[in-house]
Amino acid sequence: MIIIIDFGSQTTHLISRRFEDLGIKTKIVDPSESNFIIKNDHQISGIVLSGGPSSVYDDKSPKIKKKVLNLKIPVLGICYGMQLTANLLDGKVSPGESKEFGPATLVVNESSQLLKSLSPHSQVWMSHGDYVSKLPTGFEFIAQTKDISAAAMSDEKKKIFGVQFHPEVEHTEHGEIILKNFAKICGLEISKTKIDIPKMIANIKKEIGDYKAAAAVSGGLDSTVAATLVAKAIGNNLIPIHVDSGLMRPGTTERVTNFFQNLGIKPIIIEAEKIFLEKLKDVTDPEQKRKIIGKLYIDLFDEAVKDIEDVKYLVQGTIYSDVIESKGSKHSDNIKSHHNVGGLPDDMKLELVEPIRQYYTDQVRHIAKKIGVPDEITNDQPHPGPGYAIRIVGPPITKKRLEMITKADTIIIEEMKAAGWYEKVLHSYAIMTGAMSTAVKGDQRCYGEVVAIRILESSDRMTAIWTRLPYELLQKMSSRIINEIAEVSRVVYDISSKPPATMEWE
């Protein structure tokens, strides 16, 4: 197998997923488990050192024993992993004068087993502030970008490699080739694997047994797939609960009702817009918003099932991108506490069942198609659980601002669908920015709010690029938003990729 040492990267689990997709067994371990690796070296074909948020020259940064690099096992260091490799082998790592976050062009300048079959120029995804300024003995730089010569390094004899970019993310153009090359260096055979859906359902049935489970269903892809898998496992012992918070897109409640009625299950609908607006009325901090919403959902679920016998579990549509952004590993940073992960209260009465927790959006869509979820849900764009609450920035959420964002968001969706762009992208939505600017409407001064449009392309949500929409389409959306919402003065288009920006503004 390949051992992946987790130094806190947002994409460590994605490295594992890429190798598992190639039919290669992996195990993710903490840096403190160096002795485990040394003791079990005969069972290990390769070692990957993940990226991470630390700097190797910081005293508290996570490290491994140098002996791990001398086991005569192929090693691939990614980002922080490359820097740590250089540091342990007496190279030098320095703060970068020019930092790289997002896309960069990789130029291959030396032949290497790792970069075999790569184009001389290709797009890679960077996320670093440090770089290898001095190579360890026996290494050479094998690729560069415009800003650094240290984009990749190798010691071909010892089969130790490092890349300053992330080959595991979808927006690194030839990332799969690099990982395949490393697997071959490790002497491993490559085959395709499939998600075992019958096994997933059997595991759910075994976990829940004869108890009942409440399912938090938002109307989106993730919660629908999770609830459907559980329904296939326990039938009418599933109790779908939809909280109409007023923060979701129009028509969501009707879609939830219709979907579960078609499964022969009547969902519980909780009308809760008033209480959500009341709880959020003085709140501007995004972390606080997410935690308030998470707790409120749980409280409402507990209340809804308190008089129903044998309800022991709560089903959630948590996926892996939710987990890792909510500090999903020991050395990772907390990017934002997703309401269904970091926003959950400690005193929950129900036990969690999260059947798709280890999967990504593209995998969840695959599962959805296999279990009969309609295309209108499978192909729909994700909408966050906290909904418009995290797309209304700055001043507190009010009924008026909620109406404004609903209208602006609806305009964007209508125009994207009319132009045939809606299903080509992952996300398209509006943000009430909280910024104010002056406009002239009907020869009169208008001092109104600025609306931002964010449209992104991604399959797994771990990285994303902003969409190059036709100017005419952007103009149509901008004109409609300004003309149809009196309180809006200006529209801007967000051209930030992930990373460094996150999908949502909050």
Phi, psi and omega per residue, in radians:
M1 nan 2.953 3.028
I2 -1.820 2.233 3.069
I3 -1.577 2.282 3.078
I4 -1.968 2.057 3.131
I5 -1.610 2.132 -2.988
D6 -1.631 1.934 3.097
F7 -1.756 0.255 3.030
G8 1.795 0.235 3.113
S9 -1.151 2.564 3.023
Q10 -1.145 -0.290 -3.039
T11 -2.054 0.311 3.113
T12 -1.020 -0.819 -3.135
H13 -1.104 -0.542 3.128
L14 -1.186 -0.592 3.045
I15 -1.017 -0.831 3.115
S16 -1.024 -0.798 -3.124
R17 -1.041 -0.729 -3.119
R18 -1.100 -0.736 3.111
F19 -1.224 -0.692 3.103
E20 -1.072 -0.634 3.075
D21 -1.076 -0.444 3.120
L22 -1.586 0.131 3.116
G23 1.395 0.359 -3.075
I24 -1.908 2.224 3.141
K25 -1.260 2.434 3.120
T26 -2.318 2.832 3.020
K27 -2.490 2.215 3.102
I28 -1.629 2.223 -3.124
V29 -2.252 2.835 3.093
D30 -1.470 2.650 3.103
P31 -0.980 -0.461 -3.136
S32 -1.194 -0.174 -3.079
E33 -1.637 0.508 3.117
S34 -0.953 -0.725 -3.108
N35 -1.114 -0.612 3.078
F36 -1.060 -0.770 -3.123
I37 -1.138 -0.806 -3.117
I38 -1.085 -0.736 -3.110
K39 -1.190 -0.592 -3.052
N40 -1.882 0.467 -3.049
D41 -1.044 -0.459 -3.129
H42 -1.216 -0.300 3.129
Q43 -1.720 -0.014 -3.000
I44 -1.916 2.233 3.139
S45 -1.654 -0.447 -3.107
G46 -2.797 2.752 3.133
I47 -2.253 2.265 3.058
V48 -2.002 2.258 3.035
L49 -1.750 2.059 -3.028
S50 -1.303 3.026 2.956
G51 -1.309 -3.059 3.126
G52 3.084 2.893 -3.044
P53 -1.443 -0.113 -3.034
S54 -1.491 2.974 2.970
S55 -1.950 2.348 -3.006
V56 -1.119 -0.425 -3.119
Y57 -1.498 -0.006 3.013
D58 -1.383 2.420 -3.081
D59 -1.052 -0.609 -3.055
K60 -1.610 0.066 -3.118
S61 -1.193 2.545 -3.115
P62 -1.184 2.431 -3.110
K63 -2.318 2.941 2.972
I64 -2.186 2.910 3.071
K65 -1.253 2.442 3.141
K66 -0.995 -0.524 -3.097
K67 -1.026 -0.480 3.131
V68 -1.028 -0.576 -3.127
L69 -1.439 -0.109 -3.106
N70 -1.979 0.413 -3.110
L71 -1.540 0.042 -3.069
K72 1.055 0.575 3.037
I73 -1.952 2.354 3.118
P74 -0.972 2.432 -3.100
V75 -2.231 2.384 3.014
L76 -2.181 2.008 3.066
G77 -1.698 2.269 -3.107
I78 -1.977 2.092 3.082
C79 1.002 -1.914 3.080
Y80 -0.954 -0.633 3.122
G81 -1.074 -0.664 3.068
M82 -1.160 -0.761 -3.127
Q83 -1.133 -0.705 3.118
L84 -1.138 -0.697 3.093
T85 -1.005 -0.857 3.135
A86 -1.076 -0.744 -3.109
N87 -1.098 -0.780 -3.097
L88 -1.220 -0.486 -3.085
L89 -1.728 0.390 3.033
D90 1.254 0.435 2.900
G91 -1.478 -2.855 -3.131
K92 -2.400 2.424 3.088
V93 -2.063 2.351 -3.091
S94 -2.280 2.717 3.015
P95 -1.122 2.388 -3.116
G96 -1.358 2.340 3.008
E97 -1.180 -0.619 3.087
S98 -2.067 2.041 -3.129
K99 -1.622 2.608 -3.112
E100 -2.156 2.178 3.076
F101 -2.358 1.984 -3.129
G102 1.885 -2.687 -3.009
P103 -1.241 2.523 3.036
A104 -2.607 2.785 3.121
T105 -1.691 2.130 3.136
L106 -1.583 2.261 3.075
V107 -1.970 2.023 3.120
V108 -1.424 2.121 -3.074
N109 -2.047 -0.080 3.075
E110 -2.476 2.573 3.100
S111 -1.253 2.542 -3.120
S112 -2.771 2.580 3.055
Q113 -1.040 -0.599 -3.059
L114 -1.237 -0.684 -3.043
L115 -1.773 0.299 3.122
K116 -1.024 2.365 3.101
S117 1.330 0.093 3.065
L118 -1.357 2.607 2.990
S119 -1.124 2.622 3.111
P120 -1.046 -0.534 3.101
H121 -2.270 2.213 3.116
S122 -2.647 2.835 3.141
Q123 -1.502 2.329 3.043
V124 -2.232 2.911 -3.105
W125 -1.965 2.050 -3.082
M126 -1.797 2.668 2.998
S127 -2.824 1.443 -3.070
H128 -2.716 2.729 3.038
G129 -2.110 -0.253 3.099
D130 -1.924 2.928 3.090
Y131 -2.682 2.828 3.091
V132 -1.394 1.923 -3.088
S133 -1.634 -0.327 3.077
K134 -2.459 2.215 -3.096
L135 -1.330 2.553 2.972
P136 -1.172 2.787 3.091
T137 -1.028 2.330 3.119
G138 1.631 -0.158 -3.130
F139 -1.720 2.763 2.967
E140 -2.464 2.656 3.042
F141 -1.324 2.296 -3.081
I142 -2.009 -0.078 3.101
A143 -2.784 2.762 -3.123
Q144 -2.541 2.890 2.959
T145 -2.115 -3.118 3.140
K146 -1.048 -0.581 -3.025
D147 -1.692 -0.463 -3.131
I148 -2.399 2.524 3.042
S149 -1.450 -0.256 -3.050
A150 -1.667 0.873 -3.132
A151 -1.402 -0.437 3.081
A152 -2.775 2.593 3.128
M153 -2.463 2.786 3.128
S154 -2.707 2.593 2.856
D155 -2.053 1.655 -3.008
E156 -1.082 -0.583 -3.099
K157 -1.183 -0.798 -3.132
K158 -1.509 -0.116 -3.127
K159 1.039 0.783 3.056
I160 -2.011 2.211 -3.013
F161 -2.279 2.744 3.050
G162 -2.533 2.436 3.048
V163 -2.247 2.388 -3.100
Q164 -1.460 -0.125 -3.135
F165 -1.895 -3.126 -3.078
H166 -1.933 1.726 3.136
P167 -1.228 -0.290 -3.067
E168 -1.355 -0.318 -3.057
V169 -1.532 2.639 -3.016
E170 -1.150 -0.429 -3.074
H171 -1.534 0.024 2.866
T172 -1.470 2.024 -2.887
E173 -0.984 -0.802 -3.087
H174 -2.008 0.562 -3.109
G175 -1.041 -0.712 -3.124
E176 -1.121 -0.639 3.114
I177 -1.098 -0.739 -3.134
I178 -1.090 -0.774 3.141
L179 -1.192 -0.637 3.053
K180 -1.104 -0.751 3.124
N181 -1.058 -0.733 3.130
F182 -1.134 -0.712 3.106
A183 -1.046 -0.706 3.118
K184 -1.178 -0.677 3.068
I185 -1.026 -0.615 3.128
C186 -1.361 -0.071 -3.139
G187 1.364 0.410 -3.083
L188 -1.742 2.542 3.092
E189 -1.541 2.530 -3.082
I190 -1.841 2.319 3.057
S191 -2.574 2.805 3.140
K192 -1.563 2.456 3.090
T193 -2.004 2.754 3.132
K194 -2.126 2.650 3.059
I195 -1.276 2.214 -3.087
D196 -1.567 1.556 -3.078
I197 -1.184 -0.772 3.077
P198 -0.971 -0.644 3.113
K199 -1.187 -0.677 3.091
M200 -1.025 -0.814 -3.105
I201 -1.148 -0.707 3.119
A202 -1.104 -0.682 3.124
N203 -1.159 -0.675 3.100
I204 -1.107 -0.793 -3.131
K205 -1.052 -0.718 3.133
K206 -1.169 -0.691 -3.100
E207 -1.189 -0.778 -3.041
I208 -1.477 -0.597 3.126
G209 1.121 -2.314 -3.090
D210 -1.612 0.073 3.124
Y211 -1.358 2.978 3.042
K212 -1.769 2.730 3.133
A213 -2.320 2.278 2.999
A214 -1.511 2.443 3.141
A215 -2.048 2.195 3.059
A216 -1.407 1.897 -3.078
V217 -2.015 2.063 -3.109
S218 -1.591 -0.315 -3.038
G219 1.803 -0.149 3.127
G220 -1.564 3.123 -3.063
L221 -1.064 -0.902 -2.977
D222 -1.104 -0.870 -3.110
S223 -1.198 -0.565 3.114
T224 -1.152 -0.774 3.135
V225 -1.138 -0.787 3.133
A226 -1.037 -0.801 -3.123
A227 -1.161 -0.655 -3.141
T228 -1.160 -0.721 3.082
L229 -1.046 -0.741 -3.139
V230 -1.203 -0.666 3.096
A231 -1.064 -0.661 3.120
K232 -1.214 -0.418 3.139
A233 -1.510 -0.699 -3.002
I234 -2.181 0.062 3.054
G235 1.051 -2.275 -3.067
N236 -1.295 0.003 2.994
N237 -1.334 -0.069 3.015
L238 -1.514 2.322 3.099
I239 -2.095 1.706 3.128
P240 -1.256 2.336 3.108
I241 -2.192 2.153 3.104
H242 -1.999 2.139 3.094
V243 -1.658 1.976 3.084
D244 -1.444 1.553 -3.036
S245 -1.436 -0.195 -3.038
G246 1.407 -0.001 -3.076
L247 -1.811 0.005 -3.110
M248 -1.751 2.988 -3.107
R249 -1.219 2.600 3.140
P250 -0.965 2.458 3.101
G251 1.557 -0.054 -3.081
T252 -1.121 -0.802 -3.092
T253 -1.075 -0.735 3.129
E254 -1.108 -0.675 -3.133
R255 -1.164 -0.719 3.100
V256 -1.060 -0.834 -3.120
T257 -1.018 -0.842 -3.109
N258 -1.131 -0.719 -3.088
F259 -1.093 -0.860 -3.065
F260 -1.323 -0.520 3.034
Q261 -1.114 -0.602 3.081
N262 -1.191 -0.379 3.043
L263 -1.516 -0.057 -3.116
G264 1.456 0.337 -3.122
I265 -2.166 2.241 3.132
K266 -1.572 2.068 -3.133
P267 -1.370 2.719 2.994
I268 -1.586 2.196 3.128
I269 -1.894 2.181 3.134
I270 -1.920 2.017 3.096
E271 -1.406 1.987 -2.971
A272 -2.434 0.328 -3.088
E273 -1.041 -0.729 -3.102
K274 -1.050 -0.805 -3.074
I275 -1.210 -0.611 3.103
F276 -1.142 -0.811 3.123
L277 -1.103 -0.631 3.133
E278 -1.144 -0.804 -3.096
K279 -1.190 -0.475 -3.055
L280 -1.757 0.023 -2.928
K281 -1.109 -0.522 -3.114
D282 -1.944 0.268 -2.993
V283 -1.835 2.250 3.072
T284 -2.100 -0.426 -3.117
D285 -1.224 2.179 -3.065
P286 -1.106 -0.654 3.108
E287 -1.103 -0.714 3.123
Q288 -1.135 -0.709 3.088
K289 -0.975 -0.881 -3.067
R290 -1.093 -0.695 -3.127
K291 -1.229 -0.687 3.084
I292 -1.077 -0.794 -3.117
I293 -1.139 -0.758 3.116
G294 -1.027 -0.812 -3.139
K295 -1.150 -0.716 -3.115
L296 -1.116 -0.723 3.076
Y297 -1.015 -0.846 -3.102
I298 -1.088 -0.753 3.124
D299 -1.053 -0.729 -3.137
L300 -1.199 -0.668 3.088
F301 -1.124 -0.793 3.125
D302 -1.010 -0.756 -3.130
E303 -1.137 -0.676 -3.081
A304 -1.177 -0.521 -3.044
V305 -1.900 0.090 -3.021
K306 -1.082 -0.485 -3.113
D307 -1.760 0.127 3.112
I308 -1.752 2.220 -3.068
E309 -1.258 2.583 2.966
D310 1.163 0.394 3.048
V311 -1.527 1.950 -3.059
K312 -2.009 -0.393 -2.974
Y313 -2.147 2.677 3.004
L314 -2.096 2.138 -3.136
V315 -1.614 2.244 3.104
Q316 -2.197 2.614 3.108
G317 -1.597 0.727 3.110
T318 -1.162 2.329 3.038
I319 -2.073 3.041 -2.944
Y320 -1.188 -0.552 3.126
S321 -1.124 -0.521 3.030
D322 -1.130 -0.743 -3.034
V323 -1.157 -0.880 -3.011
I324 -1.212 -0.552 3.116
E325 -1.285 -0.327 3.101
S326 -1.686 0.701 -3.093
K327 0.994 1.182 -3.028
G328 -1.409 -0.140 3.086
S329 -2.483 2.947 -2.981
K330 -0.991 -0.716 -3.012
H331 -1.826 0.083 -3.135
S332 -1.482 2.757 3.072
D333 -1.503 2.603 3.001
N334 -1.416 1.884 -3.128
I335 -1.389 -0.868 3.039
K336 -2.847 2.435 -3.105
S337 -1.409 1.772 3.102
H338 -1.082 2.452 -3.023
H339 -1.005 -0.477 -3.096
N340 -1.697 0.119 3.084
V341 -2.257 -1.453 -3.119
G342 -1.259 -0.233 -3.125
G343 -1.604 0.016 -3.089
L344 -1.368 2.455 3.098
P345 -1.267 2.755 -3.117
D346 -1.337 -0.386 -3.020
D347 -1.765 0.648 3.135
M348 -1.090 2.416 3.117
K349 -1.476 -0.482 -3.080
L350 -1.730 2.559 3.071
E351 -1.530 2.503 -3.062
L352 -1.454 2.437 2.923
V353 -2.164 2.082 -3.074
E354 -2.272 1.433 -2.976
P355 -1.182 -0.327 -3.117
I356 -2.025 0.396 -3.070
R357 -1.045 -0.559 -3.076
Q358 -1.642 0.178 -3.069
Y359 -1.979 2.856 -3.135
Y360 -1.910 2.957 -3.019
T361 -0.970 -0.783 -3.111
D362 -1.116 -0.627 3.101
Q363 -1.227 -0.661 3.125
V364 -1.127 -0.679 3.082
R365 -1.104 -0.679 3.092
H366 -1.071 -0.825 3.116
I367 -1.052 -0.752 -3.120
A368 -0.981 -0.767 -3.128
K369 -1.146 -0.649 -3.096
K370 -1.253 -0.482 -3.086
I371 -1.798 0.161 2.982
G372 1.517 0.343 3.051
V373 -1.230 2.303 -3.084
P374 -1.020 2.641 -3.126
D375 -1.027 -0.584 -3.099
E376 -1.106 -0.422 3.061
I377 -1.645 -0.774 -3.115
T378 -1.013 -0.740 -3.066
N379 -1.650 0.025 -3.114
D380 -1.284 2.722 3.110
Q381 -1.335 2.495 3.101
P382 -1.114 2.526 3.018
H383 -2.213 2.228 -3.013
P384 -1.093 2.610 3.115
G385 -0.961 -0.743 3.077
P386 -1.275 -0.100 3.040
G387 1.021 -2.443 -3.079
Y388 -1.131 -0.245 -3.118
A389 -1.028 -0.609 -3.131
I390 -1.707 0.153 3.027
R391 -1.991 0.100 3.000
I392 -1.948 1.827 -2.986
V393 -1.771 2.707 3.002
G394 1.509 -2.051 -3.135
P395 -1.014 2.737 -3.112
P396 -1.010 2.797 3.121
I397 -1.303 2.250 3.056
T398 -2.193 2.895 3.097
K399 -1.016 -0.674 -3.116
K400 -1.154 -0.818 -3.138
R401 -1.170 -0.551 3.068
L402 -1.142 -0.721 3.072
E403 -1.111 -0.671 -3.137
M404 -1.123 -0.823 -3.102
I405 -1.216 -0.602 3.093
T406 -1.056 -0.755 3.129
K407 -1.160 -0.820 -3.135
A408 -1.088 -0.747 -3.140
D409 -1.115 -0.733 3.126
T410 -1.094 -0.704 3.103
I411 -1.063 -0.782 3.138
I412 -1.057 -0.810 -3.130
I413 -1.110 -0.778 3.131
E414 -1.025 -0.798 -3.087
E415 -1.260 -0.617 3.084
M416 -1.117 -0.732 3.122
K417 -1.188 -0.733 -3.123
A418 -1.102 -0.573 -3.109
A419 -1.571 0.000 3.131
G420 1.323 0.383 -3.095
W421 -1.793 -0.282 -2.948
Y422 -1.013 -0.813 -3.073
E423 -1.493 0.013 3.102
K424 -1.514 -0.242 -3.035
V425 -2.162 2.895 3.111
L426 -1.468 -0.792 -3.032
H427 -2.303 2.420 2.866
S428 -2.564 2.097 -3.053
Y429 -2.794 2.963 3.131
A430 -1.822 2.677 3.026
I431 -2.251 2.244 2.943
M432 -1.440 1.906 -2.925
T433 -1.375 -0.333 -3.043
G434 1.435 -0.192 3.079
A435 -1.420 2.547 -3.134
M436 -2.046 2.550 3.089
S437 -2.608 2.841 -3.097
T438 -1.571 2.460 3.059
A439 -2.430 2.966 3.058
V440 -2.124 2.042 3.107
K441 -2.168 2.074 -3.135
G442 1.047 0.707 -3.135
D443 1.147 0.222 3.119
Q444 -2.045 2.551 3.115
R445 -1.209 2.341 3.064
C446 -2.229 2.152 3.062
Y447 -1.891 1.693 -2.972
G448 -2.228 3.129 -3.062
E449 -1.449 2.605 3.092
V450 -1.593 2.245 3.062
V451 -1.790 2.324 3.042
A452 -1.828 2.537 3.040
I453 -1.892 2.297 3.094
R454 -2.206 2.142 -3.119
I455 -2.344 2.157 -2.970
L456 -2.270 2.614 3.052
E457 -1.978 2.227 3.111
S458 -2.979 2.666 3.059
S459 -1.843 -0.520 -3.063
D460 -2.050 -0.035 3.098
R461 1.279 0.012 3.140
M462 -1.424 -0.583 2.964
T463 -2.346 2.790 -3.123
A464 -2.746 2.625 3.039
I465 -2.093 2.584 3.105
W466 -1.277 2.580 -2.999
T467 -1.543 2.311 3.101
R468 -1.468 1.401 -3.134
L469 -1.312 2.661 3.017
P470 -1.027 2.440 -3.138
Y471 -1.001 -0.629 -3.099
E472 -1.092 -0.649 3.136
L473 -1.219 -0.740 3.087
L474 -1.084 -0.704 3.133
Q475 -1.106 -0.713 -3.131
K476 -1.121 -0.760 3.121
M477 -1.125 -0.773 -3.138
S478 -1.059 -0.837 -3.110
S479 -1.075 -0.770 -3.125
R480 -1.122 -0.767 -3.117
I481 -1.085 -0.806 -3.119
I482 -1.177 -0.698 -3.089
N483 -1.326 -0.586 -3.023
E484 -1.656 -0.198 3.107
I485 -2.134 1.824 -2.990
A486 -1.036 -0.552 -3.033
E487 -1.473 0.010 -3.135
V488 -1.744 2.308 -3.095
S489 -1.867 -0.357 -2.970
R490 -2.782 2.614 3.069
V491 -2.196 2.321 3.095
V492 -2.151 2.755 -3.124
Y493 -1.989 2.188 -3.094
D494 -1.427 2.058 -3.139
I495 -1.985 0.654 3.096
S496 -1.681 2.301 3.088
S497 -1.568 2.910 3.043
K498 -1.933 2.108 -0.190
P499 -1.328 2.962 0.178
P500 -1.474 -0.450 -3.099
A501 -1.271 2.717 3.018
T502 -1.585 2.971 3.123
M503 -1.004 -0.920 -3.121
E504 -1.617 2.742 3.086
W505 -1.273 -0.505 -3.139
E506 -2.118 nan nan
